Structures are given as structure tokens and as C-alpha cells.
């Protein structure tokens, strides 16, 4: 007796293929999401580094033309 699945006709059949998930549209949205996440993470990291290494006071000057 064979070890594969056997139908009543005695013919072995391959298992069904897995259903297709997503598609090009899903991968496009996933790429956009990853880009947004990368951009937000980069912005947060830049702000953190700027808060540590930037000067703590900013002086504004106003010039009056007379």
C-alpha cells in the first residue's frame, strides 16, 4: 500500500496549493507603511539628538531701521 493520499481510483494526488494572499496592492501598502515608519523613526531620532547636542538657549535679535 502506498503512503500518499489515494483516491478511490487508486491515483495519488498532490496537495492543494496554498491560497494567494494579498497581491501587488498589499505589498505596495506594506512598502508605504514601512517608509512612513522609517521616516517617523528618523525624525524622532533627529529630535532626540538635537535636544542633547543643541544649544539650550536661542537669542533672537530685532533690528529696527530708523
C-alpha positions, 0 to 999 in steps of 0.5 A: 500500500502506498503512503500518499493520499489515494483516491478511490481510483487508486491515483495519488494526488498532490496537495492543494496549493496554498491560497494567494494572499494579498497581491501587488496592492498589499505589498505596495501598502506594506512598502508605504507603511514601512517608509512612513515608519522609517521616516517617523523613526528618523525624525524622532531620532533627529529630535532626540539628538538635537535636544542633547547636542543643541544649544539650550538657549536661542537669542533672537535679535530685532533690528529696527531701521530708523 
